[in-house]
């Protein structure tokens, strides 16, 4: 063991040894012989920031990822100067900083290792661009697993994989292809039932190697910038994800219609085609809330314009669609056509809003309109201008949502597919090149869009969609996973991408149902729809190059199946809305991989197919053609087959029948699942009763139902209804208690409770401490009763 005295005597033989330590409240600084400074910031007892400077100099501390509303504060902080190391202790963990080499080890309070440096921090000068390539190496322990990292098209468990974060237009990408559209440099590690998280907040191109090159090393590095990462201790995965999501932020509630079914295509035009699509939905009674207009609604692909030939009176068309329950969503891209007679282009030129190359001229790139220039969305003045451009579209025309595409930014006919690396950006007062700003470009564009749509939609809530994203973009908008392909492999990819995105703090996510490129057959389209109605964002979108892809495009049998599942989506809207409420109020992922649900069960660590929709519905899509069923794994607990009420005990893999019209779907015992009647669009019907499916459990289970006006901001003033149910079942009785919060008054006055799996025939019904006659509450057989929505306790006793 090397003592302090020996270190001092040896001097430069140990260039990484600590020569100075100081503490400033929640910040600890360790300076080494060679000029490296490690700054450790205690954000919370289980959330720690590690930041390294070289040559004694920190860069300005600025990040687009961090939320203004992050929770800060800790209970305990103790620092001990011991012979081999400094030991920093909070109420949850210990951090050991080695004096001789600056390596960091984090352990729990029982000294069990959570994560520790292998070589630790190291760097090398980037001779081509200046600055440093920075790298961190961690020990990969036996049995350790890794999850997260955004929309990667890989197995949910990233052990043995290497990934790259560089937002890229990846048309028709394949399994394991890197990089893709988003940069979310956050992963969850799982080691011996202890979960932790690492968020590498660096907007340069970043790389993560999860024991790919060396089986005992996990490392992450960047082409520039700082080694700046956050550590989150669980020990449960939900604690890790919720802490990361708290740091990077949460969205507002969307309008309820945004959780309905959406239909899109490249492109629906002219106006008659749009109206024909809308009328066919209503004629065939297939629910739908939104229709999208791709780039062909514009005049020569110029953003914020309308093609007067194809859409002679867009305001009237939008009003007529709305009368029939359809919201119109329009696409806006970042490329602004070079045209002196084009008002958007001229405004940007007059105000100096376009990005410039290193030597001064404007950056140009070819996109759909031809040669374009690109606004610098990292400049707050540009964002304010861009937000204002939405006034006519939203406030005057009546468009209800905006879709930002091509915002990586995507550039055609160049090998890099994006802007030149020497393009300059303001970066909110921290000037830099595109190397640093690239991964946040799309984020800042959609941020500006969100601010504009929100302003001109008020008092309604905005709906915005993006393709490119960096950590924190979830604060502003929904997202989808880009230009996928109509193949069975991509059905599998869509499934794992949704789970991964939700575990990466970004739950409002979906895929192009059926595939964007190429053409699905009816079976694939039906199976994809069965999966996608359980995704938070639910939209069909396809390329016009490969045929029609509406719900009725594959014959009557498939149309009936698709209608059945879209109707199920609309029935489950109160359950889905409650999921979203839990997400925005605590960061709970709306979809949960099995490992997230039960990390102690090693059988879940490499499962990709099964997932939980919310906390109580287990879904397992069929992902192969001609299948009559499949094997699936049931996690802990007991699960009711949604279709048959058969009960299966967890911890086993079983065969489940699933012909073309069925997706394996199971409900957790004890769950109380709320349902609305089928509507053709949100708001079509006044909700006169709330149906709740009650699944018996011998034991206790809690459920919730959140409701509000379905749009607007009154929910932030207490005008919401949150009902918490506590179910307790015994061999011959069932007790349901209700606790209410909020002052929103729902349109309905009663619950219709349908009981599943009751092990007894109901003999006595006690409602709020009074015995009632079964005839008075419309007991139907042995499984359905009607009660007031304001009951506090329902007690059923068997005969």
C-alpha positions in Angstrom: 0.0 0.0 0.0 1.4 3.4 -1.0 1.3 6.0 1.8 0.9 9.8 1.4 4.5 10.3 2.2 5.7 7.9 -0.4 3.5 9.5 -3.0 4.9 12.9 -2.2 8.5 11.5 -2.4 7.9 9.9 -5.8 6.4 13.0 -7.3 6.1 12.7 -11.1 6.5 9.0 -11.1 2.7 9.1 -10.3 1.3 11.9 -12.6 -2.3 11.0 -11.6 -1.7 11.2 -7.9 -3.8 13.7 -6.0 -1.8 16.8 -4.8 -4.7 18.9 -3.7 -8.2 18.4 -2.2 -10.8 21.0 -1.4 -14.5 21.0 -0.6 -17.1 23.7 -1.5 -20.4 22.7 0.0 -21.7 19.9 -2.3 -18.7 20.0 -4.6 -15.4 18.2 -4.0 -12.3 18.9 -6.1 -9.3 16.6 -6.5 -6.3 18.0 -8.4 -3.6 15.7 -9.7 0.1 16.2 -10.5 -0.5 16.4 -14.2 -3.2 19.0 -14.1 -6.4 16.9 -14.1 -9.1 18.1 -11.8 -11.9 15.7 -10.8 -15.0 17.6 -9.6 -17.6 15.4 -7.7 -21.0 17.0 -7.1 -23.4 15.4 -4.7 -26.8 16.0 -6.3 -28.7 13.6 -4.1 -27.7 10.8 -1.8 -27.9 8.4 -4.7 -27.1 10.8 -7.7 -23.5 12.0 -8.2 -21.9 14.0 -10.9 -18.3 13.3 -12.0 -16.6 16.0 -14.1 -13.0 16.0 -15.3 -10.8 18.9 -16.4 -7.4 18.8 -18.1 -4.7 21.4 -17.8 -6.4 22.8 -14.7 -9.3 24.3 -16.7 -13.0 23.4 -16.8 -15.1 24.4 -19.8 -18.1 26.6 -19.1 -20.8 24.5 -17.4 -23.7 24.3 -19.8 -26.0 21.5 -21.0 -29.2 21.3 -23.0 -30.0 18.0 -21.3 -30.5 19.1 -17.7 -34.0 20.1 -16.6 -34.6 23.3 -14.7 -36.8 21.3 -12.4 -34.3 18.7 -11.3 -34.6 17.6 -7.7 -31.6 18.5 -5.6 -30.6 17.9 -1.9 -29.1 15.2 0.2 -29.4 13.9 3.8 -25.8 13.1 4.7 -22.3 13.9 3.4 -19.2 12.9 5.1 -15.6 13.0 3.7 -12.7 11.2 5.2 -9.1 11.5 4.3 -7.7 8.0 4.6 -4.2 6.8 3.7 -4.9 5.2 0.3 -8.0 7.1 -0.6 -10.6 9.7 0.1 -13.9 8.2 1.2 -17.1 10.2 0.5 -20.2 8.8 2.2 -23.9 9.7 1.7 -26.9 8.1 3.2 -27.0 5.6 0.3 -23.4 5.0 -1.0 -19.7 5.4 -0.6 -17.4 6.9 -3.2 -13.7 6.0 -2.9 -11.2 8.1 -4.8 -7.7 6.6 -5.0 -5.0 9.0 -4.1 -2.3 7.5 -6.3 -4.2 7.2 -9.6 -7.6 9.1 -9.3 -9.6 5.9 -9.9 -13.1 5.9 -8.5 -15.0 3.0 -6.9 -18.6 3.3 -5.7 -19.9 0.8 -3.2 -23.1 0.5 -1.2 -23.1 1.0 2.6 -22.2 -2.7 3.1 -19.1 -2.2 0.9 -20.5 -4.2 -2.0 -19.0 -2.9 -5.2 -21.5 -1.2 -7.6 -19.2 0.2 -10.2 -15.4 0.8 -10.3 -12.9 2.3 -12.7 -10.8 0.0 -14.8 -8.2 2.5 -16.2 -10.5 5.3 -15.3 -10.3 8.7 -17.0 -7.9 9.1 -19.8 -7.7 11.4 -22.8 -5.6 12.3 -25.9 -5.4 15.5 -27.8 -7.5 15.7 -31.0 -4.9 17.0 -33.4 -7.3 17.5 -36.3 -9.8 19.6 -34.4 -8.3 20.6 -31.1 -9.5 19.7 -27.7 -9.4 16.2 -26.3 -10.9 12.8 -27.1 -12.0 11.8 -23.6 -12.6 8.3 -22.3 -13.7 6.4 -19.2 -13.2 2.7 -18.6 -15.2 0.7 -16.0 -14.8 -2.9 -14.9 -17.4 -5.2 -16.3 -18.1 -7.8 -13.7 -19.3 -11.3 -14.3 -23.0 -11.5 -15.0 -23.3 -7.8 -15.4 -26.0 -6.6 -17.9 -26.7 -3.3 -19.6 -29.9 -1.6 -20.9 -31.1 1.7 -22.2 -29.3 4.0 -24.8 -32.4 5.1 -26.7 -33.6 3.8 -30.0 -30.9 1.2 -30.7 -32.0 -1.6 -33.1 -30.4 -4.2 -30.9 -31.2 -6.7 -28.2 -32.6 -5.0 -25.1 -29.5 -6.3 -23.2 -26.5 -4.5 -24.7 -23.9 -6.8 -23.2 -21.3 -7.5 -25.8 -22.4 -4.6 -28.0 -20.8 -1.4 -29.1 -22.9 1.6 -30.0 -22.4 5.1 -31.4 -24.5 8.2 -30.7 -24.5 10.5 -33.7 -28.0 11.5 -34.9 -28.2 10.0 -38.4 -30.8 9.8 -41.2 -30.9 6.0 -41.4 -33.4 5.1 -44.1 -34.4 1.4 -44.0 -31.9 0.7 -41.2 -31.2 -2.9 -40.2 -30.8 -4.9 -37.0 -27.8 -3.7 -35.0 -27.1 -0.9 -37.4 -25.3 2.1 -35.9 -25.8 5.0 -35.5 -29.5 5.9 -35.7 -31.7 9.0 -35.3 -31.2 9.7 -31.6 -28.4 10.3 -29.1 -29.4 9.3 -25.6 -26.1 8.5 -23.9 -27.6 6.8 -20.8 -27.5 3.2 -19.7 -28.7 1.1 -16.8 -26.3 -1.4 -15.4 -27.5 -4.5 -13.5 -25.0 -6.3 -11.3 -25.9 -9.0 -8.8 -29.5 -7.5 -8.4 -28.1 -4.0 -7.9 -29.1 -1.5 -10.6 -27.3 1.7 -11.3 -27.2 4.2 -14.1 -24.6 6.3 -16.0 -25.5 9.3 -18.1 -22.6 10.7 -20.2 -23.7 14.2 -20.9 -21.6 15.0 -23.9 -23.1 16.2 -27.1 -20.2 15.2 -29.4 -20.3 11.9 -31.1 -20.1 9.4 -28.2 -19.4 5.7 -28.1 -20.2 3.0 -25.6 -18.5 -0.4 -25.5 -20.3 -2.9 -23.3 -17.6 -5.6 -23.0 -17.3 -5.9 -26.7 -13.6 -5.3 -27.2 -12.6 -6.6 -23.8 -15.0 -8.9 -22.0 -14.1 -7.4 -18.6 -14.3 -3.7 -19.6 -17.2 -1.4 -20.3 -16.1 2.0 -21.6 -17.5 5.2 -23.0 -15.8 8.1 -24.9 -16.4 11.1 -27.0 -14.7 12.9 -29.9 -14.5 16.1 -27.9 -15.8 18.0 -24.9 -15.6 17.0 -21.3 -15.7 13.8 -19.5 -18.9 14.7 -17.6 -21.1 11.9 -16.4 -23.8 11.3 -13.8 -24.1 8.2 -11.7 -27.4 7.0 -10.3 -27.7 4.3 -7.6 -30.9 2.2 -7.4 -30.7 -0.5 -6.2 -33.9 -1.0 -8.1 -34.1 -0.2 -11.8 -37.1 2.0 -11.5 -35.2 4.2 -9.0 -32.4 4.6 -11.5 -34.6 5.5 -14.5 -36.8 7.8 -12.4 -33.6 9.6 -11.2 -32.3 10.0 -14.7 -35.7 11.2 -16.0 -35.9 13.7 -13.1 -32.5 15.1 -14.1 -33.3 15.4 -17.8 -37.0 16.3 -17.4 -40.5 15.3 -18.1 -43.2 16.5 -20.5 -46.6 18.0 -19.8 -49.7 15.8 -20.3 -50.6 15.6 -23.9 -54.2 16.1 -25.0 -56.0 12.8 -24.8 -56.6 12.8 -28.5 -52.8 12.5 -29.0 -53.0 9.1 -27.5 -55.6 7.9 -30.0 -54.9 6.3 -33.4 -53.1 8.5 -36.1 -52.9 7.9 -39.8 -50.1 9.2 -42.0 -48.5 8.7 -45.4 -45.9 10.3 -47.6 -48.1 11.9 -48.9 -51.9 12.5 -48.6 -52.7 15.0 -51.4 -54.6 16.7 -52.9 -57.3 17.8 -50.6 -59.8 15.2 -52.1 -57.5 12.4 -51.1 -57.3 13.6 -47.5 -61.0 13.8 -47.3 -61.5 10.4 -48.9 -59.2 8.9 -46.3 -61.1 10.6 -43.5 -64.5 9.6 -44.8 -63.4 6.0 -45.2 -62.4 5.8 -41.6 -65.8 7.0 -40.5 -67.6 4.8 -43.1 -65.8 1.7 -41.9 -66.1 2.7 -38.2 -62.4 2.5 -37.6 -61.5 5.0 -34.8 -58.9 7.7 -35.7 -58.0 11.1 -34.2 -55.4 12.6 -36.5 -54.4 12.8 -40.2 -50.9 13.9 -41.2 -49.8 16.0 -44.1 -46.3 15.3 -45.3 -44.2 17.6 -47.4 -46.4 17.6 -50.4 -48.9 20.0 -48.8 -46.3 22.8 -49.2 -45.6 25.0 -52.2 -42.4 23.5 -53.6 -41.5 22.0 -50.2 -41.2 25.5 -48.7 -41.9 25.3 -45.0 -44.9 27.4 -43.7 -46.5 27.6 -47.1 -49.4 25.8 -48.8 -49.7 24.4 -52.3 -52.8 26.3 -53.5 -53.3 23.9 -56.4 -53.6 20.8 -54.2 -55.1 22.6 -51.2 -57.0 25.6 -52.5 -58.6 26.4 -49.1 -56.7 24.7 -46.3 -58.4 26.4 -43.5 -61.8 25.2 -44.7 -60.5 21.7 -45.2 -59.0 21.7 -41.6 -62.3 22.9 -40.2 -64.3 20.2 -42.0 -61.9 17.5 -40.9 -62.2 18.8 -37.3 -66.0 18.7 -37.5 -65.6 15.0 -38.3 -63.3 14.5 -35.4 -59.9 14.6 -37.2 -57.0 16.8 -36.0 -54.6 17.9 -38.8 -50.9 17.5 -38.2 -48.4 19.1 -40.6 -44.7 18.4 -41.2 -42.0 21.1 -40.9 -38.4 20.4 -41.8 -35.3 22.5 -40.9 -34.1 23.2 -44.5 -35.2 26.6 -45.8 -35.2 26.8 -49.6 -32.8 29.4 -51.1 -35.4 31.7 -52.7 -35.3 35.5 -52.4 -39.0 35.7 -53.0 -39.7 33.3 -50.1 -40.6 35.2 -47.0 -39.2 32.8 -44.5 -35.8 32.7 -46.3 -35.7 36.4 -46.5 -36.5 37.0 -42.9 -33.7 34.6 -41.9 -31.3 36.3 -44.2 -32.2 39.8 -43.0 -31.6 38.8 -39.4 -28.5 36.6 -39.8 -30.3 33.4 -38.6 -28.7 30.8 -40.9 -25.7 28.7 -39.9 -22.3 29.7 -41.3 -19.2 27.7 -42.2 -16.0 28.3 -40.4 -14.7 30.9 -42.9 -18.0 32.9 -42.9 -20.3 31.8 -45.8 -23.7 30.3 -45.1 -23.9 26.5 -44.9 -25.9 25.0 -47.8 -27.3 21.6 -48.2 -29.6 19.8 -50.6 -32.9 18.6 -49.2 -36.4 18.2 -50.6 -36.7 21.8 -51.9 -33.3 21.7 -53.5 -30.5 23.9 -52.1 -31.3 25.0 -48.6 -29.9 27.0 -45.7 -30.4 26.0 -42.1 -31.4 28.1 -39.1 -29.1 27.9 -36.1 -31.6 26.6 -33.5 -28.9 26.8 -30.8 -29.4 30.6 -30.9 -32.2 31.6 -28.6 -33.1 34.5 -30.9 -33.5 32.1 -33.8 -35.7 29.8 -31.7 -38.0 32.7 -30.7 -38.3 33.7 -34.4 -39.0 30.1 -35.4 -41.7 29.7 -32.8 -43.4 32.8 -34.1 -43.6 31.4 -37.6 -46.3 28.9 -36.4 -48.9 31.6 -35.8 -50.6 31.4 -39.1 -50.5 27.6 -39.2 -51.8 27.0 -35.7 -53.8 30.1 -34.7 -55.2 31.0 -38.1 -55.5 27.8 -40.0 -56.4 25.5 -37.1 -53.6 22.9 -37.4 -53.5 20.9 -34.1 -50.0 19.6 -34.1 -46.6 19.7 -35.8 -44.2 17.0 -37.0 -40.5 17.9 -37.2 -38.7 15.6 -39.6 -35.2 15.5 -41.2 -33.9 17.4 -38.2 -30.7 15.4 -37.5 -30.2 17.5 -39.8 -30.4 15.2 -42.8 -28.6 16.4 -45.9 -28.9 14.6 -49.3 -26.1 13.7 -51.7 -23.2 14.0 -49.2 -21.4 11.0 -47.7 -21.8 12.3 -44.2 -25.6 12.6 -44.6 -25.5 15.8 -42.5 -24.0 19.2 -42.1 -20.2 19.9 -42.5 -18.4 19.6 -39.2 -17.0 23.1 -39.5 -20.4 24.7 -39.4 -20.6 27.2 -36.6 -23.3 27.4 -33.9 -24.2 29.9 -31.1 -24.9 27.1 -28.6 -26.7 29.6 -26.3 -23.7 31.8 -26.0 -21.1 29.0 -26.0 -19.9 29.2 -29.7 -18.9 25.8 -31.2 -18.7 23.7 -34.3 -21.2 21.2 -35.6 -19.2 18.5 -34.0 -20.6 19.6 -30.7 -24.0 20.9 -31.8 -25.0 18.1 -34.2 -26.6 15.9 -31.7 -28.7 18.7 -30.1 -29.7 20.4 -33.4 -32.9 18.5 -33.8 -33.6 18.9 -30.1 -33.3 22.7 -30.3 -35.5 22.8 -33.4 -38.3 20.9 -31.8 -37.9 22.9 -28.7 -38.6 26.1 -30.7 -41.5 24.3 -32.4 -42.9 23.3 -29.1 -42.8 26.8 -27.8 -44.5 28.1 -30.9 -47.2 25.5 -31.0 -47.8 25.8 -27.3 -48.2 29.6 -27.5 -50.6 29.5 -30.4 -52.6 26.5 -29.2 -53.2 28.0 -25.8 -55.4 27.3 -23.8 -55.2 23.9 -25.4 -52.2 21.6 -25.0 -49.6 21.3 -27.8 -48.7 18.2 -29.7 -45.3 18.0 -31.3 -43.4 15.1 -32.9 -39.7 14.8 -33.7 -37.4 12.3 -35.4 -34.0 13.4 -34.0 -33.4 13.8 -30.2 -30.8 14.2 -27.5 -31.3 13.4 -23.8 -34.0 15.8 -22.4 -35.9 16.1 -25.7 -38.8 14.3 -24.0 -39.6 17.6 -22.2 -40.9 18.9 -25.5 -42.5 16.3 -27.7 -43.3 12.7 -28.8 -41.0 10.8 -31.0 -40.9 7.9 -33.4 -38.1 5.6 -34.5 -37.7 6.7 -38.1 -37.7 5.0 -41.5 -38.2 1.4 -40.7 -39.0 -1.5 -43.1 -42.0 -3.7 -43.6 -40.4 -6.9 -42.4 -40.9 -9.3 -39.6 -37.4 -8.4 -38.3 -38.5 -4.8 -38.0 -41.5 -5.8 -36.1 -39.0 -7.3 -33.5 -36.9 -4.2 -33.7 -39.9 -1.9 -33.1 -40.7 -4.0 -30.0 -37.2 -3.7 -28.5 -36.9 0.0 -29.5 -40.1 1.0 -27.6 -38.9 -0.8 -24.4 -35.5 0.7 -24.7 -36.7 4.2 -25.3 -39.1 4.0 -22.3 -36.2 2.8 -20.1 -34.2 5.7 -21.4 -36.6 8.3 -20.0 -38.5 8.9 -23.3 -41.9 7.2 -23.1 -44.0 9.1 -25.6 -42.7 6.9 -28.5 -43.9 4.8 -31.3 -42.9 3.2 -34.6 -44.2 3.5 -38.2 -46.8 0.8 -38.0 -46.4 -1.7 -40.8 -43.1 -0.3 -41.8 -42.2 2.9 -43.7 -40.2 1.3 -46.5 -41.6 -1.5 -48.7 -45.0 -3.1 -48.3 -46.3 -5.4 -45.5 -48.7 -8.2 -46.3 -51.9 -8.4 -44.3 -50.6 -10.8 -41.7 -47.6 -8.6 -40.9 -49.7 -5.5 -40.8 -52.2 -7.1 -38.4 -49.5 -8.4 -36.1 -47.8 -5.0 -36.1 -51.1 -3.2 -35.2 -51.7 -5.7 -32.4 -48.3 -4.7 -30.9 -48.5 -1.0 -31.7 -51.8 -0.3 -29.9 -49.8 -1.0 -26.8 -47.2 1.7 -27.6 -47.6 5.2 -26.2 -47.6 6.8 -29.6 -49.7 5.0 -32.2 -49.4 6.0 -35.9 -49.4 4.3 -39.3 -46.9 6.0 -41.6 -45.6 4.7 -44.9 -43.8 5.7 -48.0 -46.0 6.3 -51.0 -43.6 4.3 -53.1 -44.9 0.9 -52.0 -48.7 0.9 -52.1 -51.4 1.7 -49.7 -51.2 1.1 -45.9 -54.5 2.2 -44.5 -56.3 -0.2 -42.1 -58.6 -1.4 -44.9 -55.8 -2.0 -47.5 -55.4 -5.8 -46.9 -58.9 -7.2 -47.3 -61.9 -7.6 -45.0 -60.3 -10.2 -42.6 -57.4 -7.9 -41.8 -59.6 -4.8 -41.7 -61.8 -6.5 -39.0 -58.7 -7.5 -37.0 -57.2 -4.0 -37.2 -60.5 -2.4 -36.2 -60.8 -4.7 -33.2 -57.4 -3.6 -31.9 -57.8 0.1 -32.6 -61.1 -0.2 -30.7 -59.3 -1.8 -27.8 -56.9 1.1 -27.8 -59.7 3.5 -27.4 -61.3 1.4 -24.7 -58.0 1.4 -22.8 -57.5 5.2 -23.1 -58.2 5.9 -19.4 -55.6 3.2 -18.5 -53.1 4.7 -20.9 -53.8 8.3 -19.7 -53.2 7.1 -16.2 -49.9 5.6 -17.3 -48.9 9.0 -18.8 -49.9 10.7 -15.5 -47.6 8.4 -13.6 -44.8 9.0 -16.1 -44.9 12.8 -15.9 -45.2 12.8 -12.1 -42.5 10.3 -11.3 -40.6 9.2 -14.4 -42.1 5.7 -14.4 -41.6 4.2 -17.9 -44.9 3.6 -19.6 -43.6 0.3 -21.0 -41.6 -2.0 -18.8 -39.2 -4.7 -20.0 -39.5 -7.9 -17.9 -36.1 -7.1 -16.4 -37.4 -3.8 -15.2 -40.4 -5.5 -13.7 -38.4 -8.1 -11.9 -34.7 -7.6 -12.0 -34.1 -10.4 -9.4 -35.3 -13.0 -11.8 -32.3 -13.8 -14.1 -34.7 -15.3 -16.6 -35.8 -11.8 -17.4 -32.3 -10.4 -18.2 -32.3 -11.4 -21.8 -36.0 -11.5 -22.7 -36.8 -9.1 -25.5 -40.4 -9.9 -26.5 -42.6 -9.7 -23.5 -43.2 -6.3 -21.8 -45.7 -4.6 -19.5 -48.0 -2.0 -20.8 -48.2 0.2 -17.7 -47.9 -1.9 -14.6 -50.6 -4.4 -14.9 -51.0 -5.6 -18.6 -48.5 -8.1 -19.9 -48.1 -8.2 -23.7 -46.2 -10.6 -25.9 -46.5 -10.0 -29.7 -46.4 -12.7 -32.3 -43.3 -11.9 -34.4 -43.2 -14.7 -37.0 -45.4 -15.5 -40.0 -47.9 -18.3 -40.0 -47.8 -18.7 -36.2 -50.7 -20.3 -34.4 -49.2 -19.3 -31.1 -45.9 -18.9 -29.3 -44.0 -19.6 -26.2 -43.7 -16.7 -23.7 -42.3 -16.1 -20.2 -44.5 -15.2 -17.4 -42.8 -13.1 -14.6 -43.6 -13.3 -10.9 -47.3 -13.2 -9.8 -50.4 -14.6 -11.4 -51.7 -13.5 -14.7 -55.2 -13.7 -16.3 -55.5 -14.4 -19.9 -57.4 -11.4 -21.2 -59.3 -13.4 -23.7 -60.2 -16.5 -21.7 -59.7 -15.6 -18.0 -57.4 -18.6 -17.6 -54.9 -17.9 -14.7 -51.2 -18.7 -15.1 -48.7 -18.5 -12.2 -45.5 -16.7 -13.1 -41.9 -17.9 -13.2 -42.5 -20.2 -16.1 -42.4 -20.3 -19.9 -45.5 -21.6 -21.6 -47.1 -22.1 -25.0 -49.9 -19.6 -25.6 -52.3 -20.0 -28.5 -52.5 -17.0 -30.7 -54.1 -17.3 -34.1 -54.1 -14.3 -36.5 -56.8 -12.4 -34.6 -55.2 -12.8 -31.1 -52.2 -11.3 -29.4 -51.1 -13.0 -26.2 -52.4 -10.5 -23.6 -52.5 -11.0 -19.8 -53.7 -8.9 -16.8 -52.0 -9.0 -13.4 -54.2 -10.5 -10.7 -55.7 -7.8 -8.5 -55.7 -5.2 -11.3 -58.6 -2.9 -11.8 -58.5 -1.8 -15.5 -60.6 1.2 -16.5 -62.3 1.3 -19.9 -64.2 3.9 -22.0 -66.8 2.9 -24.6 -65.5 2.7 -28.1 -65.4 6.1 -29.8 -64.6 7.0 -33.3 -62.5 9.8 -31.9 -61.8 11.3 -28.5 -64.7 13.4 -27.5 -67.2 11.9 -29.8 -69.2 10.5 -26.9 -70.0 11.8 -23.5 -68.7 9.2 -21.1 -71.7 8.2 -19.1 -70.1 5.3 -17.2 -66.7 4.0 -16.5 -66.3 0.3 -16.9 -63.7 -1.3 -14.6 -62.5 -4.9 -15.1 -61.6 -6.3 -11.7 -59.3 -9.3 -11.6 -59.6 -11.2 -8.3 -56.5 -11.7 -6.2 -56.0 -13.4 -2.8 -54.0 -10.6 -1.3 -53.6 -6.9 -2.0 -53.2 -4.9 -5.2 -53.4 -1.2 -5.8 -54.7 0.5 -9.0 -55.3 4.1 -10.1 -57.4 6.0 -12.6 -56.5 9.6 -13.5 -58.8 11.8 -15.5 -59.2 15.5 -16.3 -60.8 17.6 -19.0 -58.6 15.7 -21.6 -57.0 19.0 -22.8 -56.1 22.4 -21.4 -54.2 23.3 -18.2 -56.9 23.2 -15.5 -55.3 20.0 -14.3 -52.4 22.0 -13.0 -54.8 24.0 -10.8 -56.2 20.9 -9.1 -59.0 20.2 -11.6 -58.3 16.5 -12.0 -59.7 13.3 -10.6 -57.3 10.7 -9.2 -58.9 7.6 -7.9 -56.8 5.1 -6.0 -58.2 1.7 -5.5 -57.0 -0.9 -2.9 -58.2 -4.4 -3.6 -57.9 -7.1 -0.9 -59.1 -10.5 -1.7 -59.6 -13.5 0.6 -60.9 -17.0 0.0 -64.6 -16.0 0.4 -64.6 -12.2 0.2 -63.4 -9.2 -1.7 -62.9 -5.7 -0.4 -62.3 -2.7 -2.6 -61.6 0.7 -1.1 -61.4 4.0 -3.0 -59.5 7.1 -2.1 -60.0 10.3 -4.2 -57.9 13.3 -4.9 -58.6 16.4 -7.1 -61.7 18.5 -7.7 -62.5 17.6 -11.3 -66.0 16.2 -11.7 -66.3 13.5 -14.3 -69.2 13.4 -16.8 -70.2 9.9 -15.5 -71.8 9.1 -12.1 -71.3 5.3 -12.0 -68.8 2.5 -12.3 -69.7 -0.8 -14.0 -67.5 -3.3 -12.2 -67.0 -6.6 -14.0 -65.3 -9.3 -11.9 -62.9 -11.9 -13.3 -61.9 -15.0 -11.4 -64.1 -14.6 -8.3 -63.7 -17.9 -6.4 -67.1 -17.6 -4.8 -70.7 -16.8 -5.7 -71.7 -13.4 -4.3 -74.0 -13.7 -1.4 -73.8 -10.4 0.5 -72.9 -7.0 -0.9 -72.0 -4.2 1.6 -71.5 -0.8 0.1 -70.2 2.0 2.4 -71.1 0.0 5.5 -74.7 -0.7 4.3 -76.0 -4.0 3.1 -77.6 -3.6 -0.3 -80.0 -5.8 -2.3 -78.2 -7.2 -5.3 -81.1 -6.2 -7.4 -80.6 -2.5 -6.5 -77.1 -2.4 -8.0 -78.0 -4.5 -11.1 -76.1 -7.7 -10.3 -75.8 -9.5 -13.6 -75.2 -13.1 -13.0 -72.2 -13.3 -10.8 -69.7 -10.9 -12.3 -71.1 -7.4 -13.0 -72.5 -4.7 -10.7 -73.2 -1.0 -10.9 -72.0 1.3 -8.1 -71.7 5.1 -7.5 -68.4 6.5 -8.7 -68.0 8.0 -5.2 -68.2 4.8 -3.1 -65.5 4.5 -0.5 -65.7 0.7 0.3 -67.3 -2.2 -1.5 -67.4 -5.6 0.4 -68.4 -8.7 -1.4 -68.9 -11.9 0.6 -69.6 -15.4 -0.8 -72.7 -17.5 -0.1 
